[in-house]
Amino acid sequence: MLKLSRFLRPFALQIIIVVGFLFLQAIADLSLPAYMSDIVNIGIQQGGGIDYILQTGLKMLGITLFGGLCAVLAGLLIARIAAGASKSVRKAVFAKVESFSNAEFDQISTASLITRTTNDVAQVQQLILTLRIVLFAPVMGIGGIIFAINKSPSLSWIIALALAIMLTIIISLLSVVLPKFKLAQTLIDRMNLVARENLSGMMVIRAYNAQAFQENRFDEVNTDLTKLNRFLYKIMVFVNPLMQFITNGVSLLIVWFGARAIADSSMPIGDMLAFIQYTAMVLFSFMMITMIFVILPRAAVSGTRIAEVLETPLSITDPEEPQSLTTVEPGGARVKGIVEFKDVGFRFPGAEEDTLSGITFTARPGRTTAIIGTTGSGKSAIMNLIPRFYDVTRGSITINGVDVRNLSQHELRENIGYVPQKSVLFTGTIASNLVFADKNAGEEQYRQAAKVAQAEAFIEGKQDGYDSEIAQGGANISGGQKQRLAIARALLKKPAIYLFDDSFSALDFKTDAALRKALKDYTGDSTIIIVAQRIGTIMSADQIIVLDNGGIAGIGTHAELMETCPQYKEIAESQFRKEAGL
């Protein structure tokens, strides 16, 4: 929690004001038993009369109203502080997650990150709301002890006994619930993971009639979480009656020994009543502190999980003095897209073997470089290394002679148009998804990009055209339509380098051919790198790289590889036979 205290610094002045209000409230509350003692001792026993009682009563009323006002103002300020600090925490977590590379996402699951951004921040916010109790209870407790001892030193041992019992309970409570709260957050992570997988894979689950299996899987983690919560709630329910029992027992002890002191004329009745009230304040303060210790463990676990996200070291960072890709030529400043792999090796974090080894090739502007290979040969890994979703473990990747690790991530990705294997669309309209690549693009520009991507026909066939709504993840359009929109989005950016990671797989042969023909004219002197499974998609590429077991098995044109590369020839012939129906 101390690691998150920096989010409270902007509210330092407000916290000081809250402390002031709570201090005034405590003084008001602590003064009331003394006035009550005077009413009994002076107003009743010594015959002070009704006037004295009324005057003292009016003072008590005024003090009560003043204390209540201070409490309300402190509560309002604490609510503002809790909401503001929680907003800052959520913003910081979201910003940090945005800077994560794939390596960090492999370390902390998406489901866990969602839980930490929502549920865990809510737990921390709940703790900040109890800041009022944290500040108020100690003042009331210490003040109550001082005033109680002042009224009757001979009965102070009763308070010491009660406090010793309460401290024992609090320490025992912490030792039991802290590990359980940590387990509870882990179970919430698991439940969110199962729910997320179930929702995202609903079509597959229905296709295999696996609803019962998924229900049992969810019910298992849900039952574990329910049992744990029941255990924690039982402890919480047990705490209040126990504290109330201690309070009542202490009151009985005070009355018992106080009555003897009154009988011996060593204590006025009013002082005994005041002592009871002060003792009740002390015990009530410790009861409030006990409730804090019920909230604190869960919030502490949540705070630790949030701090883990904020303190996770980034595997991919910007250099202190980044270089630039922009070169000044007679035609003006521009970026060339010469992509060069120099003896590149790559291993996924935690893996035992290299995914890529000895990868060396050059992709040049105005030319198309295609990558093909068997499943698991490392095609997508190459595509992920260029925009630095991962960093190479050996060798280097340069653009225009500059190592990508010496560039700022912003400039690097600003010059790349990337279309991933799984087309990702966002909730909104078709137009809003297209201009995601260039917020300044006009209607004519995104219409042209859609035309090149062969998406114009199906877009204009919709009732609302480019203003048609896209559901979450593009669930209301086909896979081929999603791919074409994702391609159009990359084209709208007009970068120096285009990366198409198996982005034509959902297109029919006719659409594929038309798109590639339009693509060559549109992209001009940009560098194009395509990963594909179909030979037909890459036959016309200027350079084809064949991957096999993480290494390069051959480089050349289609005709050259058919003569020199057995792996490529095998892939091509198997596809040609399939297309011929043999």
C-alpha positions in Angstrom: 0.0 0.0 0.0 2.9 2.4 0.7 3.9 2.0 -3.0 0.5 3.4 -4.0 0.7 6.3 -1.5 2.1 8.5 -4.3 -1.4 8.7 -5.7 -2.6 10.5 -2.5 0.1 13.2 -2.8 -2.0 15.5 -5.0 -4.7 15.4 -2.3 -2.3 16.3 0.6 -4.0 19.6 1.3 -7.5 18.0 1.4 -6.2 15.3 3.7 -4.8 18.0 6.1 -8.3 19.6 6.1 -9.9 16.3 6.8 -7.5 15.7 9.7 -8.6 19.1 11.0 -12.3 18.4 10.8 -11.8 15.0 12.4 -9.8 16.5 15.2 -12.5 19.0 15.9 -15.1 16.2 15.8 -13.1 14.2 18.3 -12.8 17.2 20.6 -16.6 17.7 20.4 -17.3 14.1 21.1 -14.8 13.8 24.0 -16.3 16.9 25.7 -19.8 15.5 25.9 -19.3 12.9 28.7 -17.7 15.7 30.9 -20.8 17.9 30.5 -23.0 14.8 31.3 -21.0 14.3 34.4 -21.5 17.9 35.4 -25.3 17.6 34.9 -25.4 14.6 37.2 -22.9 15.9 39.8 -23.8 19.6 39.9 -27.2 19.9 38.3 -28.8 17.0 40.2 -26.7 15.9 43.2 -25.5 19.4 44.3 -28.8 21.1 43.4 -27.6 23.2 40.5 -31.2 23.4 39.4 -33.1 23.2 36.1 -31.4 26.3 34.7 -28.0 24.8 35.0 -29.2 21.6 33.4 -30.8 23.4 30.5 -27.8 25.6 29.9 -25.5 22.6 29.9 -27.9 20.6 27.7 -28.0 23.5 25.1 -24.1 23.5 25.1 -24.2 19.7 24.5 -26.7 20.2 21.6 -24.5 22.9 20.0 -21.4 20.7 20.4 -23.2 17.7 18.9 -24.3 19.7 15.9 -20.8 21.1 15.4 -19.3 17.6 15.6 -21.9 16.3 13.2 -21.1 19.0 10.7 -17.4 18.3 11.0 -18.1 14.6 10.4 -20.2 15.3 7.3 -17.5 17.6 5.8 -14.8 15.1 6.5 -16.8 12.3 4.9 -17.5 14.4 1.7 -13.8 15.2 1.4 -12.7 11.6 1.9 -15.1 10.5 -0.8 -13.6 13.0 -3.2 -10.1 11.9 -2.3 -11.0 8.2 -2.7 -12.6 8.7 -6.1 -9.8 11.0 -7.4 -7.0 8.7 -6.2 -8.7 5.6 -7.7 -9.1 7.4 -11.0 -5.4 8.1 -11.0 -4.5 4.5 -10.1 -6.7 3.1 -12.9 -5.2 5.6 -15.4 -1.7 4.6 -14.3 -2.4 0.9 -14.6 -4.0 1.3 -18.0 -1.1 3.5 -19.3 1.4 0.9 -18.0 -0.5 -2.0 -19.6 -0.5 -0.1 -22.9 3.3 0.0 -22.8 3.5 -3.8 -22.2 5.1 -5.9 -24.9 3.9 -9.4 -25.7 6.4 -10.7 -23.2 4.7 -8.9 -20.3 1.3 -10.2 -21.5 2.7 -13.7 -21.4 3.8 -13.0 -17.7 0.4 -11.5 -16.5 -2.7 -12.8 -18.1 -5.3 -10.5 -19.7 -8.0 -11.7 -17.3 -5.7 -10.9 -14.3 -5.0 -7.4 -15.7 -8.7 -6.7 -16.0 -9.3 -7.8 -12.4 -6.4 -5.6 -11.2 -7.8 -2.6 -13.1 -11.3 -3.1 -11.8 -11.8 -5.2 -8.7 -8.4 -4.5 -7.1 -8.7 -0.8 -7.6 -12.2 -0.9 -6.0 -10.6 -2.6 -3.0 -8.0 0.1 -2.7 -10.8 2.8 -3.1 -12.7 1.1 -0.2 -9.6 1.3 2.0 -9.2 5.1 1.2 -12.8 5.6 2.2 -11.9 4.1 5.6 -9.1 6.8 5.9 -11.6 8.8 8.0 -11.7 5.9 10.5 -8.0 5.5 10.4 -7.5 9.1 11.4 -10.5 9.5 13.7 -10.3 6.2 15.7 -6.8 6.7 17.2 -7.6 10.3 18.3 -10.8 9.1 19.9 -9.1 6.1 21.5 -6.2 8.0 23.0 -8.3 10.9 24.0 -10.8 8.6 25.6 -8.1 6.9 27.6 -6.7 10.2 28.9 -10.1 11.5 29.9 -11.2 8.2 31.5 -8.0 8.0 33.6 -8.5 11.6 34.6 -12.0 10.8 35.8 -11.0 7.6 37.7 -7.4 6.4 37.8 -8.4 3.5 40.0 -10.5 1.9 37.2 -7.9 2.3 34.5 -6.9 -1.3 34.8 -10.2 -2.3 33.2 -9.4 -0.4 30.0 -5.9 -2.0 29.9 -7.5 -5.5 30.2 -10.0 -4.7 27.5 -7.3 -3.4 25.1 -5.1 -6.4 25.7 -8.0 -8.7 24.8 -8.8 -6.7 21.7 -5.2 -6.6 20.5 -5.0 -10.4 20.8 -8.1 -10.8 18.7 -6.9 -8.4 16.1 -3.5 -10.1 15.7 -5.2 -13.5 15.5 -7.6 -12.2 13.0 -4.9 -10.9 10.7 -2.9 -14.1 10.8 -6.0 -16.0 9.6 -7.5 -13.8 7.0 -4.5 -12.3 5.2 -3.5 -15.5 3.3 -7.2 -16.1 2.6 -7.7 -12.7 1.0 -4.7 -13.3 -1.2 -6.2 -16.6 -2.3 -9.5 -14.9 -3.0 -8.0 -12.5 -5.5 -6.3 -15.4 -7.3 -9.7 -17.2 -7.5 -11.3 -14.1 -8.9 -8.6 -14.1 -11.6 -9.3 -17.7 -12.4 -13.1 -17.1 -12.6 -12.6 -14.1 -14.9 -10.3 -16.2 -17.1 -12.8 -19.0 -17.4 -15.7 -16.5 -18.1 -13.6 -14.6 -20.7 -12.6 -17.8 -22.5 -16.2 -19.0 -22.4 -17.6 -15.8 -23.9 -14.9 -15.4 -26.6 -15.1 -19.1 -27.6 -18.9 -19.5 -27.4 -19.3 -20.6 -31.1 -16.7 -23.4 -30.6 -18.2 -24.5 -27.3 -21.7 -24.7 -29.0 -20.2 -26.5 -32.0 -18.8 -29.3 -29.8 -21.7 -29.3 -27.4 -19.3 -28.5 -24.6 -21.6 -26.3 -22.6 -21.9 -28.8 -19.7 -18.1 -29.1 -19.5 -17.7 -25.3 -19.4 -20.4 -24.9 -16.8 -18.7 -27.5 -14.6 -15.4 -25.7 -15.1 -16.9 -22.3 -14.1 -18.9 -23.9 -11.3 -15.7 -25.4 -9.8 -13.9 -22.1 -9.5 -17.1 -20.3 -8.5 -17.7 -22.9 -5.7 -14.1 -22.5 -4.4 -14.5 -18.7 -4.3 -17.9 -19.0 -2.6 -16.6 -21.3 0.1 -13.7 -19.0 0.7 -16.0 -15.9 0.9 -18.3 -17.7 3.3 -15.3 -18.5 5.5 -14.2 -14.8 5.5 -17.8 -13.5 6.1 -18.2 -15.9 9.0 -15.1 -14.4 10.6 -16.4 -10.9 10.0 -19.8 -11.8 11.4 -18.1 -13.3 14.5 -16.0 -10.2 15.2 -18.9 -7.8 15.9 -20.7 -9.9 18.5 -17.4 -10.7 20.1 -16.5 -7.0 20.4 -19.9 -6.2 21.6 -19.6 -8.9 24.3 -16.2 -7.4 25.4 -17.8 -3.9 25.5 -20.7 -5.1 27.6 -18.4 -7.0 29.9 -16.3 -4.0 30.5 -19.4 -1.9 31.3 -20.4 -4.5 33.8 -16.9 -4.4 35.4 -17.0 -0.6 35.6 -20.5 -0.6 37.2 -19.5 -3.3 39.6 -16.3 -1.6 40.8 -17.7 1.9 40.3 -20.7 1.2 42.5 -18.3 0.2 45.3 -16.4 3.4 44.9 -19.6 5.4 45.0 -20.7 3.5 48.1 -17.3 4.4 49.7 -17.9 8.1 48.6 -14.6 8.0 46.6 -16.3 8.6 43.2 -19.3 10.8 42.2 -22.0 9.1 40.2 -21.5 11.5 37.3 -17.8 10.6 37.1 -18.7 6.9 36.9 -21.2 7.6 34.1 -18.5 9.7 32.3 -15.9 6.9 32.8 -18.4 4.4 31.2 -18.9 6.7 28.2 -15.1 7.3 27.8 -14.4 3.6 28.0 -17.2 2.9 25.4 -15.5 5.5 23.1 -12.1 3.7 23.6 -13.6 0.3 22.9 -15.6 1.6 19.9 -12.5 3.2 18.5 -10.7 -0.2 18.7 -13.8 -1.8 17.1 -13.5 0.6 14.2 -9.8 -0.2 14.0 -10.7 -3.9 14.0 -13.0 -3.4 11.0 -10.1 -1.6 9.3 -8.0 -4.7 9.8 -10.8 -6.7 8.1 -10.7 -4.4 5.1 -6.9 -3.8 5.1 -5.7 -7.4 4.2 -7.8 -7.6 1.1 -6.9 -4.0 0.1 -3.2 -4.8 0.9 -3.3 -7.9 -1.5 -5.0 -5.8 -4.1 -2.5 -3.0 -3.7 0.4 -5.5 -4.1 -1.2 -6.8 -7.3 -1.6 -3.3 -8.6 2.0 -2.4 -7.7 3.2 -5.5 -9.5 1.7 -4.2 -12.7 3.1 -0.7 -12.2 6.5 -2.0 -11.3 6.8 -4.7 -13.9 10.0 -4.0 -15.8 9.4 -3.5 -19.5 11.3 -5.8 -21.8 11.0 -3.3 -24.7 11.9 0.3 -24.0 13.0 3.3 -25.9 16.7 4.3 -26.0 17.7 7.4 -24.1 18.8 9.1 -27.3 16.7 7.5 -30.1 17.9 7.8 -33.7 15.6 8.8 -36.6 14.5 7.0 -39.8 13.9 10.2 -41.7 16.4 11.2 -44.4 16.6 14.4 -46.4 16.8 13.9 -50.1 16.3 16.2 -53.1 12.6 15.4 -53.1 12.3 16.3 -49.4 12.4 14.5 -46.1 11.2 10.9 -46.3 11.6 7.4 -44.7 12.9 4.5 -46.7 11.7 1.1 -45.8 14.8 -1.1 -46.3 14.3 -3.9 -43.8 17.3 -6.0 -43.1 17.6 -9.1 -40.9 21.2 -9.9 -39.9 21.7 -13.4 -38.4 18.6 -13.0 -36.3 17.9 -15.5 -33.6 14.8 -15.4 -31.3 13.5 -17.4 -28.4 10.2 -16.8 -26.6 10.6 -15.9 -22.9 10.8 -19.1 -20.9 11.2 -21.3 -23.9 13.9 -24.0 -24.1 14.6 -23.7 -27.8 15.0 -21.0 -30.4 12.0 -20.2 -32.5 14.2 -18.5 -35.1 17.9 -19.0 -35.9 20.2 -17.5 -38.4 17.6 -15.4 -40.3 19.3 -13.2 -42.8 17.5 -11.3 -45.6 16.7 -7.9 -47.0 13.3 -6.5 -47.9 13.5 -3.5 -50.2 11.2 -0.6 -51.0 8.9 -1.0 -54.0 9.3 -4.8 -53.8 7.2 -7.5 -52.2 8.9 -10.0 -49.8 6.8 -13.1 -49.1 7.4 -15.6 -46.3 6.0 -19.1 -46.4 6.6 -22.3 -44.4 5.0 -25.0 -42.4 3.0 -24.4 -39.2 5.3 -23.4 -36.4 8.2 -22.5 -38.6 8.4 -19.0 -37.2 6.6 -16.9 -39.8 4.6 -14.8 -37.4 7.6 -14.5 -35.1 9.5 -12.6 -37.9 6.5 -10.3 -38.3 6.4 -9.6 -34.5 10.1 -8.7 -34.4 9.9 -5.9 -36.9 7.5 -3.6 -34.9 9.3 -4.8 -31.7 6.4 -6.7 -30.2 9.3 -8.9 -29.1 13.0 -8.1 -29.3 15.6 -10.3 -31.0 17.7 -12.5 -28.7 20.6 -12.5 -31.2 21.6 -10.5 -34.3 19.8 -7.4 -35.4 17.0 -6.0 -37.5 17.6 -2.6 -39.2 15.4 -0.2 -41.1 17.2 2.1 -43.4 20.4 1.0 -41.7 19.1 1.9 -38.2 18.7 -0.9 -35.6 15.0 -1.0 -34.6 16.2 -1.0 -30.9 17.7 2.4 -31.4 14.4 3.9 -32.6 11.6 5.2 -30.4 8.7 2.8 -30.5 6.4 5.6 -31.7 8.5 6.5 -34.7 9.1 2.8 -35.6 5.4 1.9 -35.5 4.4 5.2 -37.1 6.2 3.9 -40.3 4.6 0.5 -40.2 1.2 -0.6 -41.5 0.4 -3.9 -39.6 -2.4 -6.4 -40.3 -2.3 -9.3 -37.8 -3.4 -12.9 -38.3 -6.5 -12.3 -36.3 -8.2 -9.1 -37.7 -9.1 -6.8 -34.8 -11.9 -4.3 -35.1 -13.2 -2.0 -32.5 -16.8 -1.1 -31.5 -17.9 1.9 -33.6 -18.6 2.4 -37.3 -16.8 1.2 -40.4 -15.4 4.7 -40.9 -14.2 5.0 -37.3 -12.3 1.7 -37.7 -10.7 2.8 -40.9 -9.6 6.3 -39.6 -8.1 4.5 -36.5 -4.9 4.5 -38.6 -5.0 8.2 -39.4 -7.3 10.5 -37.5 -6.8 13.3 -40.1 -7.9 11.2 -43.0 -10.8 12.5 -45.0 -13.7 10.6 -46.5 -12.1 10.4 -50.0 -8.9 8.9 -48.5 -10.6 6.1 -46.5 -13.0 5.3 -49.4 -9.9 4.9 -51.7 -8.3 2.6 -49.1 -11.5 0.5 -48.9 -11.6 0.3 -52.7 -8.0 -1.0 -52.9 -8.8 -3.5 -50.1 -11.8 -4.8 -52.1 -14.1 -3.7 -49.3 -16.0 -1.0 -51.1 -18.7 -3.3 -52.6 -19.8 -4.9 -49.3 -19.6 -1.5 -47.4 -21.8 0.3 -49.9 -24.2 -2.6 -49.9 -25.0 -1.9 -46.3 -27.9 0.4 -45.5 -25.7 2.9 -43.6 -22.6 2.4 -45.7 -19.5 3.7 -44.0 -21.6 4.7 -41.0 -22.7 1.1 -40.4 -22.1 -0.1 -36.8 -19.4 -2.6 -36.1 -20.1 -4.8 -33.1 -17.5 -5.8 -30.5 -14.7 -7.6 -32.2 -16.5 -7.3 -35.6 -18.9 -10.0 -34.6 -21.6 -8.8 -37.1 -19.5 -9.2 -40.2 -17.7 -12.2 -41.9 -14.1 -13.1 -41.5 -13.3 -12.1 -45.0 -14.9 -8.7 -44.5 -13.0 -8.2 -41.3 -9.7 -8.9 -43.1 -10.5 -6.5 -45.9 -11.3 -3.7 -43.4 -8.1 -4.4 -41.4 -6.2 -4.2 -44.7 -7.9 -1.0 -45.7 -7.0 0.5 -42.3 -3.3 -0.3 -42.8 -3.4 1.1 -46.4 -5.0 4.4 -45.1 -1.8 4.9 -43.0 0.4 5.0 -46.1 3.5 3.9 -44.2 7.0 3.0 -45.5 6.5 -0.6 -44.6 3.5 -2.9 -44.8 3.3 -6.1 -42.8 0.6 -8.6 -43.8 0.6 -11.5 -41.4 -1.4 -14.2 -43.2 -4.0 -11.4 -43.8 -5.5 -12.9 -47.0 -6.4 -16.3 -45.7 -10.2 -15.6 -45.5 -10.4 -14.2 -49.0 -11.5 -16.2 -52.0 -9.0 -16.5 -54.9 -10.8 -13.9 -57.1 -10.8 -11.3 -54.3 -7.2 -12.2 -53.3 -6.0 -11.7 -56.9 -7.8 -8.4 -57.3 -6.5 -7.1 -54.0 -2.9 -7.9 -54.7 -3.1 -6.3 -58.2 -4.6 -3.1 -56.7 -2.2 -3.2 -53.8 0.9 -3.0 -56.0 -0.3 0.2 -57.7 -1.4 1.8 -54.4 1.7 1.1 -52.2 4.2 2.6 -54.7 7.7 2.4 -53.3 6.7 1.1 -49.9 8.2 -2.2 -48.6 5.7 -5.0 -48.5 6.3 -8.2 -46.4 3.6 -10.8 -46.6 3.2 -14.0 -44.6 0.9 -16.5 -46.4 -0.1 -20.1 -46.5 -1.3 -20.1 -50.1 1.2 -20.3 -52.9 -1.2 -18.4 -55.2 -1.0 -15.4 -52.9 2.8 -15.1 -53.1 3.7 -16.5 -56.6 4.2 -13.0 -58.0 6.3 -11.7 -55.1 9.7 -10.3 -55.9 11.3 -12.4 -53.2 10.0 -15.5 -51.4 11.5 -16.7 -48.1 10.9 -20.4 -47.2 11.1 -21.2 -43.5 11.7 -24.6 -42.1 12.1 -25.3 -38.3 13.0 -21.7 -37.6 15.6 -21.4 -40.3 15.7 -20.3 -43.9 15.4 -23.2 -46.3 15.4 -21.1 -49.4 15.2 -17.5 -50.9 14.2 -16.6 -54.4 11.4 -16.2 -56.9 8.7 -18.8 -57.4 10.4 -20.2 -60.4 13.8 -20.3 -58.7 12.5 -22.0 -55.6 10.6 -24.6 -57.6 14.0 -25.6 -59.0 16.2 -25.2 -55.9 14.1 -25.6 -52.7 12.5 -29.1 -52.1 10.4 -27.7 -49.2 8.9 -25.0 -51.3 8.3 -27.4 -54.2 6.6 -29.9 -51.9 4.2 -27.1 -50.5 3.5 -25.9 -54.0 2.8 -29.3 -55.6 0.5 -30.3 -52.7 -1.5 -27.1 -53.1 -1.7 -27.4 -56.9 -2.9 -31.0 -56.6 -5.5 -30.0 -54.1 -6.7 -27.2 -56.4 -6.9 -29.5 -59.3 -8.9 -32.0 -57.3 -6.3 -34.7 -57.4 
